C-alpha cells in the first residue's frame, strides 16, 4: 500500500507541474514586443492557447470499448494540454455448462465488475502516445462453478483415479476470486486521445498494460457423494475421507500455481470515444 501511495503522490506532483507550466506559458503569451518604441505592450486579453483548445476541464468525452476486464464505459476530461483524467467502469457476465475436465462435468459463471481511474499523460507534441498510471478502486471480478461426476464413471484428483458411486455420485462447488489486492494499481501505455488536441470529436483509443490484482484466490470443495473402487465396492464419503481430501488440496495447489501469472492481470483495450467542448 505504501508503494501505491508513493505512486499517487508522484502522479499528483506531475499533474501540478504540468498545470503550472501551462499557466506560465499562457501568461507570457499575453506580452509581445512593441515595434514602435522597442518596449513591451500588452496584447488583447484573448489567450491564444485557450482560443485553440481551452483551459483545464474545458472538454468532456464519453466512450466505450472492450478488454479482458469486460465491456467498458469511459468518461474523460482534460487537466492540461498534456494530461487527461479518465474514469472507467467494466462489466461482463458469461455462463457455460459445456466444460468437462478430469472426469468432472462443470457449469461455470464468469462475473466481471470493476471500476477505476487513470491519469493519461501525453509527453509528445502530437498528443497521441500516452502513459497511464491508475487505480482499480472497485474490483469484484470472480468466477463460480458447480460440478458433478456421472455415477459409475471415473475422475482424477492429483493424478489419482476415483470412481463415483452409481447410487450416490460426487458433486462439488468452486470459486475463483481475481481481487485479492483491492484497490489495485494499474499501468498502461496507449495511442489515441479521447480528447483530440487538434480539433475533431471522434477518436479510437488503444491501450496495453496490466492491473496488479494479487494472486487469484481459489477454493474447491467436494460436498457430497461417494467414491468406490473399480468394482463399485468399499465406498467412502468424499467430504470426510482423509485420502480424498488430501488429494483435493494437492490438486488445488496445482491449480493455484497455474493461475499465479494472473496476479498481473493483462489489459488490452480498444474502443471509440466522442468529445465535446463544455466551456
C-alpha positions in Angstrom: 0.0 0.0 0.0 2.9 2.4 0.7 4.2 1.9 -2.8 0.7 2.7 -4.2 0.6 5.9 -2.1 4.0 7.0 -3.4 2.8 6.4 -7.0 -0.3 8.6 -6.4 1.8 11.4 -4.8 4.2 11.3 -7.8 1.3 11.5 -10.2 -0.2 14.4 -8.4 3.2 16.3 -8.5 3.4 15.6 -12.2 -0.1 17.0 -12.8 0.7 20.1 -10.7 3.9 20.8 -12.6 2.3 20.4 -16.0 -0.6 22.8 -15.0 1.9 25.3 -13.7 3.9 25.2 -16.9 0.8 25.7 -19.0 -0.3 28.7 -16.9 3.1 30.3 -17.1 3.3 29.8 -20.8 -0.1 31.3 -21.4 0.7 34.4 -19.3 3.9 35.0 -21.3 2.0 34.9 -24.5 0.0 38.0 -23.3 3.1 40.2 -23.7 4.8 40.9 -27.0 7.4 43.5 -28.2 6.1 46.8 -29.5 7.7 47.5 -32.8 7.1 51.2 -32.4 9.2 52.1 -29.4 11.1 48.9 -28.5 9.2 48.5 -25.3 6.6 45.9 -24.3 2.9 46.3 -25.0 0.0 44.3 -23.6 -1.8 42.4 -26.3 -5.6 41.9 -26.3 -6.8 39.8 -23.5 -7.6 36.8 -25.6 -5.4 33.8 -24.7 -4.0 32.1 -27.8 -3.7 28.7 -26.2 -7.2 28.8 -24.8 -8.7 30.1 -28.0 -7.5 27.0 -29.9 -8.3 24.3 -27.3 -9.4 25.7 -24.0 -8.2 25.5 -20.4 -8.5 22.7 -17.8 -11.8 20.9 -17.6 -12.9 22.6 -20.9 -13.7 19.3 -22.7 -15.5 16.1 -21.8 -15.5 12.8 -23.6 -17.6 9.6 -23.4 -16.6 6.3 -24.9 -16.8 2.5 -24.8 -14.6 -0.4 -25.6 -13.6 -4.0 -24.8 -10.8 -5.6 -22.8 -10.1 -8.6 -20.6 -11.8 -6.7 -17.8 -15.0 -6.8 -19.8 -17.1 -4.3 -21.8 -16.1 -0.8 -20.6 -17.6 2.6 -20.4 -15.2 5.6 -20.2 -15.5 9.3 -19.3 -12.6 11.7 -19.5 -11.8 15.4 -19.2 -8.6 17.5 -19.8 -6.5 18.8 -17.0 -3.9 20.4 -19.3 -2.7 20.2 -22.8 -0.7 17.1 -21.9 -2.9 15.5 -19.2 -6.3 13.9 -19.1 -8.2 12.4 -16.2 -10.1 9.3 -17.2 -12.6 7.1 -15.3 -13.7 3.6 -16.5 -16.3 1.0 -15.5 -16.2 -2.6 -16.7 -18.8 -5.3 -16.7 -19.2 -8.8 -18.3 -21.1 -12.0 -17.5 -20.9 -15.3 -19.1 -22.2 -18.8 -18.2 -21.4 -22.1 -19.8 -22.1 -25.8 -19.0 -20.0 -27.3 -21.8 -16.9 -27.9 -19.8 -15.5 -31.3 -19.0 -12.2 -31.8 -17.2 -10.6 -34.7 -15.3 -13.9 -36.5 -15.3 -15.9 -33.6 -13.9 -18.9 -32.0 -15.7 -18.6 -28.3 -14.9 -21.1 -25.4 -15.1 -19.2 -22.2 -14.7 -20.2 -18.5 -14.5 -17.8 -15.6 -15.1 -18.7 -12.3 -13.5 -16.5 -9.3 -14.1 -17.3 -6.0 -12.4 -14.7 -3.3 -11.8 -14.2 0.5 -11.8 -11.1 2.6 -11.9 -9.4 5.9 -12.7 -6.3 6.9 -14.6 -4.1 9.9 -15.4 -3.3 9.9 -19.2 0.0 11.7 -19.7 0.8 12.7 -23.3 4.5 13.5 -23.4 4.9 14.4 -27.1 3.6 17.2 -29.3 1.3 15.0 -31.3 -0.7 14.2 -28.1 -1.3 10.6 -29.3 1.1 8.3 -27.4 0.3 8.2 -23.6 1.4 6.8 -20.3 -1.4 6.0 -17.9 -0.8 5.1 -14.2 -4.1 4.4 -12.4 -6.0 2.5 -9.7 -8.8 -0.1 -9.8 -10.7 1.1 -6.7 -13.6 -1.3 -7.2 -13.0 -4.9 -8.2 -15.4 -7.8 -7.9 -14.0 -9.9 -10.7 -14.8 -13.6 -9.9 -15.9 -16.9 -11.3 -18.1 -19.6 -9.7 -18.6 -23.2 -10.7 -20.7 -26.3 -9.8 -19.6 -29.7 -10.9 -20.5 -33.4 -10.7 -19.3 -36.8 -11.8 -21.7 -39.1 -13.5 -22.3 -42.2 -11.3 -20.1 -45.2 -12.2 -17.5 -43.1 -14.1 -14.0 -42.1 -13.0 -12.4 -38.8 -12.2 -8.9 -37.7 -11.3 -7.5 -35.7 -8.3 -3.7 -35.2 -8.0 -3.1 -38.0 -10.6 -5.2 -40.4 -8.5 -8.2 -42.1 -10.1 -11.5 -42.4 -8.2 -14.8 -43.9 -9.3 -18.1 -42.2 -8.4 -20.7 -44.3 -6.7 -23.6 -45.3 -9.1 -26.2 -44.5 -6.4 -24.5 -41.5 -4.8 -22.5 -39.6 -7.4 -20.0 -36.9 -6.5 -20.9 -33.1 -6.5 -18.9 -30.0 -5.6 -18.5 -26.3 -5.9 -15.7 -23.9 -6.7 -14.9 -20.2 -6.5 -12.2 -18.1 -8.1 -11.5 -14.5 -6.9 -9.5 -12.0 -9.0 -9.4 -9.3 -6.4 -7.0 -10.2 -3.5 -5.3 -6.8 -3.9 -8.1 -4.2 -3.7 -7.6 -1.4 -4.6 -5.1 -2.4 -7.3 -2.5 -0.3 -9.1 -2.7 -0.3 -12.9 -0.2 0.8 -15.5 -0.8 1.0 -19.2 0.5 2.8 -22.3 -1.6 3.6 -25.4 -2.3 5.5 -28.5 -5.2 7.8 -29.3 -6.5 10.7 -27.3 -10.1 10.7 -26.1 -10.0 14.5 -26.3 -8.2 15.4 -29.5 -6.0 18.5 -29.1 -6.2 19.4 -32.8 -9.9 19.5 -33.1 -12.5 16.9 -34.1 -14.8 14.9 -31.9 -14.1 11.2 -32.6 -11.2 9.1 -31.5 -10.3 5.4 -31.4 -8.0 4.9 -28.3 -6.0 1.7 -27.8 -4.0 0.7 -24.7 -2.0 -2.2 -23.3 -0.7 -2.9 -19.8 -1.7 -4.6 -16.6 -3.6 -4.5 -13.4 -1.7 -5.8 -10.3 -4.6 -7.6 -8.6 -2.7 -10.0 -6.4 -2.6 -13.8 -6.6 -6.0 -15.3 -7.5 -8.0 -16.9 -4.6 -9.2 -20.4 -5.4 -11.4 -22.7 -3.4 -12.8 -26.1 -4.4 -15.0 -28.3 -2.2 -16.4 -31.8 -2.7 -19.5 -31.6 -0.6 -21.5 -34.7 -1.3 -21.2 -38.2 -2.9 -19.1 -41.3 -2.5 -16.2 -42.8 -4.3 -15.6 -46.5 -4.7 -13.0 -48.9 -6.0 -13.1 -50.2 -9.6 -15.6 -52.9 -8.7 -18.0 -50.4 -7.1 -17.2 -51.6 -3.6 -15.6 -50.1 -0.5 -17.2 -46.8 -1.0 -16.3 -43.7 1.2 -17.7 -40.2 1.6 -15.8 -37.6 -0.4 -16.4 -34.9 2.2 -14.9 -36.8 5.1 -12.4 -39.3 3.7 -8.8 -38.1 4.5 -7.3 -39.6 1.4 -9.7 -37.8 -1.0 -9.4 -34.5 0.9 -5.6 -34.7 0.8 -5.5 -35.3 -2.9 -8.1 -32.5 -3.4 -5.9 -30.0 -1.6 -2.9 -31.1 -3.6 -4.9 -30.6 -6.8 -6.0 -27.1 -5.7 -2.3 -26.2 -5.1 -1.5 -27.2 -8.7 -4.4 -25.1 -10.0 -3.2 -22.1 -7.9 0.3 -22.4 -9.4 -1.2 -22.4 -12.9 -3.2 -19.3 -12.1 -0.4 -17.4 -10.4 0.5 -15.4 -13.5 -2.9 -13.7 -13.3 -1.8 -11.7 -10.3 -0.6 -9.4 -13.1 -3.8 -9.2 -15.0 -3.4 -8.2 -18.7 -5.2 -5.2 -20.1 -5.5 -4.9 -23.9 -8.2 -2.4 -24.7 -9.6 -0.7 -27.8 -12.7 1.4 -28.3 -14.2 4.6 -29.6 -14.8 7.9 -27.9 -16.6 11.2 -28.6 -15.6 14.5 -27.1 -17.1 18.0 -27.0 -16.3 21.4 -25.5 -18.3 22.2 -22.4 -16.9 25.7 -21.7 
